[in-house]
Amino acid sequence: MAIGKSRGREEESYFVSMTDMMVGLLFVFLIMLMYFALQVKVGPAPQVDTRSTILTDLQRALKAQGVEVSIDAETGVLRLPDQLLFASGKTTPKPDGVIALHMLAKALENVIPCYAYNDPPAKPPASCPQDTNKIELLYVEGHTDRTPISQPPTINDNWDLSYLRAKNVRLEISKVAPILDQLRNAPIGATGSAPILTHVGHADKRPIPNAQTMDQNRRIDLRITMAKPLTATQTQVERSLGSGP
């Protein structure tokens, strides 16, 4: 009889342990479910929303001037077709391309200062939205197709071609809108503060996914990456300069 009671207590203890474990697992599952529900409710990160707004504003401004560009809000890219800017194998913009770049520069001049810090320090224009999200980098990216270059020694390969095109686009827009070279990702004196405008060449190594023709891969991309929120030290520097909230 004693043995039966002992076994009964062991079985009861076993079922109690299993019940506790199942309750624990259910609790963890509910916590995870609530987390994912909140993520869906909250939606995209504020930086992503801000970047989409910037790209849309730039596209709208250029379209009003008759310059058609495409945007990819997910990757933060404004795309200019190569045919618009450059003749085949050339690194200097065509006359029509120069006009388009001047329009791009003006659009950037009107939009980007709202999302960066000026050097020398200055408050953003009064027309800027009340948005604390800032730009980390504004890349001018050159891209080519896989067709080999046939004009050495000035241009050795598609790496040279893509880099020089990106460089010349950057120089052209900076000439029209010098403020673009003055804009930074954080106030001067703050850790990590650096200019946002830069350029890079990718040759044919970053083709457009599912591109229908090689022509689509010959392009200039303007890529925006957003900065992380300011640290306490950066915020203090910003406010000391009189440009903070």
N, C-alpha and C positions, 0 to 999 in steps of 0.2 A: 504493500500500500504506500509506503514511504517513497519507493522508487517511482510509482505512478505519479504521485504528487510532484516529485522533483522534475520528472519529464514534462508535466503540465506547466510548471513554472518556466522551464526552459523554452517550451513552445510559445508560451505567452510573451516571454521576453523577446523572443525572436520576431514575433509578429509586431510587437510594439516598436522594435528597432526598424523593421521594414516600413512601418507606417510613418515613423519620424523621417526616414530617408525620403519617402515619397512626398511627404509634405514639404521637405526642404527643396527637393527638385522642382516641385510645383511653384514654390516661392521664387526660386531662381528664374524659372520660365516666365513668370508674371513680370518680374523685374526687367528681363530682356525685352519682353513684349512692350512694356511701357516705354522703354528706351527707344526702340525702333519707331513706335507710334509718335513719340515726340520729335524724332528726326524728320519724319514725314511731314508733321504739322509745321515745324519750323521752316522747312524748305532749304533752299541753297544758302550757303554761307554769305554774309553781307558783302565780303570782298568780291564774290562771284557776281552778285547783283550789281555792284558798283561797276565792275568791268563791263558787264553787258550794257549798262547805261552809257558808258563812255563810247563803246563801239557803235551803238545805235545812233548816238548824237553825231559821231564822225561820219557815219554812212549817210545820214540825213543831210548833213551840211554839204557833203560832196555831191550827192544826187541833185541838190538844188542848183549846183554849178554845172550840172551835166556830166559829172564823172561817176560812172557806175563802178562800184566796188562790192565785193561780197564780204560778209563777216561770218565768223565761227565763234559764237559766244562761249561754247564749251571749252575751246582751247585758247580763247582770248586773242583771235587773229582778225585783222582787217587785211584783205587780200587784193593786190593790184596786179592785173594781168601783165605779163611781160610784153605782150604785143603793144600795149598802151605806152610803154616807157622806152623800150630799147629795140633797135634793129638787131637782126641775128648776129651773134658773136661780138657785139659792141658793148662797151662799158659806159659810154656817155649817153645820157638820155636824148631821145629825139626831140625836135622842137615842140611837138604836141605833148610829149612826155614831160618836158620842162613846165609847160603850162599846167598840166595836171598836178605835178609836184608842188607848184606854187599854191594851187588851190588846197592841196593836202596840208601844206605848211600853215596856211591861214586857218584851216579847220582845227588843226592841232593847237595853234596859238590861242584859239578861243575856248578850247575845251580842257586841255591837259593841265594848265596852271591851277585849275580848281582841285586837282588831285595830287599835287606835289608841293615841295617847299622851294622857295625862290632863293637864289644866291646873287646879290645880297638879300638878306631877309626882307620879306614884304608880305603883307596880308593879301590873300587871294581876292580877286575881283568880287564886288558886292553881288554880282549876278550869280555867283557859284551857289550850288545847293549846299545845305547844311549837312555835309557828309565828311566823316572823319577817316574814311578809308583812303589810303594813299597808294600811289604806284611805286612798285619796287624797281622795275626796269621797263623801258620802252625800246624793244629790239627792232632794228631794221634788218630783215633777213633776206639774203639773196638765195634764190633757188634756180637750178638749171635742169634740163633733161639729161639723157645719157649720151647725146651726140658729142663726139670728141671735138675739141677745138682744133682748127686748122690754120691758126694765125700766130704761131710762135715767131720770135721769142717774146713779144710784148705780153701775150697771154699764154701761159704754159698749158693750162688745163681748165676744167670746169670749176675747180676750187678757186683759181685766180679770178675767173669770170664772175662767179657768184659773189665773191668778196668785194671786188672792185665796184660791181653794180650797187651793192648795199652801201658801200662807202660813199659813192657819188650821190646816191639818193639822200643819205644823211647830210652830206655837205650842202646839197641843194635846198633841203627844207630848213637847215640851220641858217643858211644865207638869208632866206626870206623871213624866218622867225627866230632870231637869235636867242630869244628867251628859252627855247627848247634846250640849249646847251647850259642854261643856268639852273634848270630845275633839278631838284635832288629828292631822294627817297626819305630823308629825315633832316631835321634842322642841322645847320652847320654846328659842330661841336658835340653833337650826339653820336654815340657809338654806331658805327656802320654807315654814317652819312656819306652818300656818293651820288654822282650824277645819274639820272635815270636813262638818258639817251645813249645808245650804243649800237654797233652794227656787227654783223657776222655773215659769213658765207657758208652754205651747206652743200654746195654743188648739187648732185643728184641724189643725195643720201636721205632726203626727206620728201619723197613724192606724196602727192595728195592721195589718200586712200580712195580706191575705186575710180581713179581718174580715167576719163573716156579717151583722151588723146594726150600725146606728149606735150602739146602746147600748154595744157593746164599746169604742168609741172614747172614751166618757165614763168617765174613770178617773183614779185617782191611782197613779202609778208611783213606787216607791222604787228608785232606780238607784244601784248601787255601782260605783265605779271604784277600781282598786287602785293604790297608790303604787309608783313605781320603787324598787328596792333603795337603801338608804341609801348616801350617799357616805362616804368615810373621815372627813370632818369631822363629819357628822351622827352617825356611829357613835360618835365620840369624845365628842360632847356627850351622847349617850344614856347612855354608860357613866359619864360624870362625874356624871350625875344619879342613878345607881344603879339605872336601870331596864333596863340592857342585860344580855346573857348573861354 
